[in-house]
Amino acid sequence: MVHRVPRALRRASAVAALCGALALGGCTASDGDGAAPDRTTAPPTTGPGGRAKVELPEPGIGFDYQIGGAYPPPGGVEAVSRDRTAKPAPDVYNVCYVNAFQAQPDAEDWWEEHAPDLVLRDDDGTPVVDRDWDEILLDTSTAAKREQLAAIVGEWIDGCADAGYQAVEADNLDSNERSDGLLTADDNVAFGKLLAARAHAAGLALGQKNAASLARQGREVGFDFAVAEECGQYDECGDYADAYDDRVFVIEYRADGLAAACAQWGDRLSVVLRDLDVVPQGEAGYRRRTC
């Protein structure tokens, strides 16, 4: 099953819109002190060709999901996910959020002007849109288009590395399910393989975002861990845990989902409950609990 929160609510606001529209800019917001984070987590491994060191997250470490806005990590947190426009948090393992398979709503004009052939279109030439989130789908249907897309998204990945992140989560691996049959899971997995190579070359681990049914395929092509929304709610955590050796960051949005995730996986996976809008601490609606 697919469970996603409103991206309009979880992006950094003005700076995210600018970076999304520029697409190739590799820009980052300035919301932290910019210091390189220090951690004692999993030992680094060698990326493809020995070109860079890739640090994997430790299973079961304390986690916080901050893609709606950065704030100081709560006590006990050892890993944080933030939007790529935000700076990483000091002294924790940092995951950089990237929308890799669809376009942010504010970036649609950029894609139409600069890379219209990479927008997925129906038989009439109309862009295929994820109506729930007002995002056009990117066209991963051919090897040539996947290479071109990887060059663009690769700039964002490099920007995450330059900012000091240790990992990337690539959202919308499951965009084929919203493509009206124009894309296949194999198309997206093949694109994911290119992203994994780019991330590893930059010294970053790559996280699969959702799509539990593709977990084993994702691991085989180079994804290193998973970020799973509501896998406790829908009894999917085991798919990720088996594929990624318990290197799974679980985000639940309902109390019963948290209870289910904690009861079965709380001693193995990194589990957190967040408010659906993922707002920063101190804002109305903020909610966070752990096992």
Backbone hydrogen bonds, N-H to C=O, Kabsch-Sander energy under -0.5 kcal/mol:
donor,donor_aa,acceptor,acceptor_aa,energy
9,L,6,P,-1.2
10,R,6,P,-0.8
11,R,7,R,-0.9
17,A,13,S,-2.1
18,L,14,A,-2.0
19,C,15,V,-2.7
20,G,16,A,-2.8
21,A,17,A,-2.0
22,L,18,L,-2.1
23,A,19,C,-2.2
24,L,22,L,-3.8
29,A,85,T,-5.4
31,D,29,A,-0.7
42,A,56,L,-0.7
45,T,54,V,-3.7
47,G,52,A,-3.3
50,G,47,G,-2.5
51,R,48,P,-1.3
54,V,45,T,-4.1
55,E,53,K,-0.5
55,E,203,G,-0.6
56,L,43,P,-0.6
56,L,54,V,-0.6
60,G,246,D,-0.6
61,I,58,E,-1.1
64,D,79,A,-1.7
66,Q,64,D,-0.7
66,Q,81,S,-2.7
68,G,278,V,-0.5
69,G,66,Q,-1.7
77,V,74,P,-1.7
78,E,62,G,-2.5
79,A,62,G,-1.4
80,V,93,Y,-2.6
81,S,64,D,-1.9
82,R,95,V,-2.6
84,R,97,Y,-1.5
86,A,83,D,-2.3
92,V,89,A,-0.8
93,Y,78,E,-2.9
94,N,92,V,-0.5
95,V,80,V,-3.1
96,C,167,A,-2.4
97,Y,82,R,-3.3
97,Y,95,V,-0.6
98,V,169,E,-2.3
100,A,98,V,-1.2
100,A,171,D,-0.7
101,F,171,D,-1.3
103,A,136,I,-2.5
107,A,104,Q,-2.2
108,E,105,P,-1.0
111,W,107,A,-2.0
112,E,108,E,-2.3
113,E,109,D,-1.9
114,H,110,W,-3.2
115,A,111,W,-2.0
118,L,115,A,-1.8
119,V,116,P,-1.4
120,L,137,L,-2.5
122,D,126,T,-2.5
125,G,122,D,-2.1
128,V,120,L,-2.7
130,D,135,E,-3.4
131,R,129,V,-1.2
133,W,130,D,-1.0
134,D,130,D,-1.3
135,E,130,D,-1.4
137,L,128,V,-2.5
138,L,101,F,-2.0
139,D,118,L,-2.8
140,T,138,L,-0.9
146,R,142,T,-2.3
147,E,143,A,-2.1
148,Q,144,A,-1.9
149,L,145,K,-2.7
150,A,146,R,-2.4
151,A,147,E,-1.4
152,I,148,Q,-1.4
153,V,149,L,-3.0
154,G,150,A,-1.8
155,E,151,A,-0.8
155,E,152,I,-0.9
156,W,152,I,-1.0
157,I,153,V,-2.3
158,D,154,G,-2.7
159,G,155,E,-1.9
160,C,156,W,-2.1
161,A,157,I,-2.1
162,D,158,D,-2.7
163,A,159,G,-1.8
164,G,160,C,-0.8
164,G,161,A,-0.9
165,Y,160,C,-2.3
166,Q,94,N,-2.0
167,A,94,N,-1.4
168,V,205,A,-2.1
169,E,96,C,-2.5
170,A,168,V,-0.5
170,A,207,G,-2.1
171,D,98,V,-2.9
171,D,169,E,-0.8
173,L,209,K,-0.6
175,S,172,N,-1.8
177,E,174,D,-2.0
178,R,175,S,-2.0
179,S,176,N,-1.4
181,G,176,N,-0.6
182,L,179,S,-1.6
188,N,184,T,-1.7
189,V,185,A,-2.6
190,A,186,D,-2.3
191,F,187,D,-1.8
192,G,188,N,-2.6
193,K,189,V,-1.8
194,L,190,A,-1.2
195,L,191,F,-2.1
196,A,192,G,-2.5
197,A,193,K,-1.9
198,R,194,L,-2.1
199,A,195,L,-2.9
200,H,196,A,-2.8
201,A,197,A,-2.2
202,A,198,R,-1.4
203,G,200,H,-1.4
204,L,199,A,-3.0
205,A,166,Q,-2.1
207,G,168,V,-3.6
208,Q,225,F,-2.8
209,K,170,A,-0.9
210,N,208,Q,-0.7
210,N,227,V,-2.3
214,L,211,A,-1.9
215,A,212,A,-1.8
218,G,214,L,-3.1
219,R,215,A,-2.4
220,E,216,R,-2.1
221,V,217,Q,-1.7
222,G,218,G,-0.7
222,G,219,R,-0.9
223,F,218,G,-2.4
224,D,206,L,-3.5
225,F,206,L,-1.2
226,A,247,R,-1.9
227,V,208,Q,-3.2
228,A,249,F,-2.9
229,E,227,V,-0.5
230,E,228,A,-0.6
230,E,251,I,-3.6
234,Y,230,E,-1.7
235,D,232,G,-0.8
236,E,231,C,-3.0
237,C,231,C,-1.0
239,D,236,E,-1.1
240,Y,236,E,-1.1
241,A,237,C,-2.8
242,D,238,G,-2.6
243,A,239,D,-1.5
244,Y,240,Y,-2.7
246,D,241,A,-1.7
247,R,244,Y,-2.3
248,V,246,D,-1.9
249,F,226,A,-2.7
250,V,248,V,-0.6
250,V,270,S,-3.8
251,I,228,A,-2.5
252,E,250,V,-0.5
252,E,272,V,-2.6
258,L,254,R,-2.3
259,A,255,A,-2.5
260,A,256,D,-2.2
261,A,257,G,-2.6
262,C,258,L,-2.9
263,A,259,A,-2.4
264,Q,260,A,-1.7
265,W,261,A,-2.8
266,G,262,C,-1.4
268,R,265,W,-2.2
269,L,265,W,-3.0
270,S,248,V,-2.1
271,V,269,L,-0.8
272,V,250,V,-2.0
273,L,289,R,-3.4
274,R,252,E,-2.4
275,D,287,R,-1.2
278,V,275,D,-1.6
283,E,280,P,-2.0
286,Y,283,E,-1.9
289,R,273,L,-1.6
291,C,271,V,-0.5
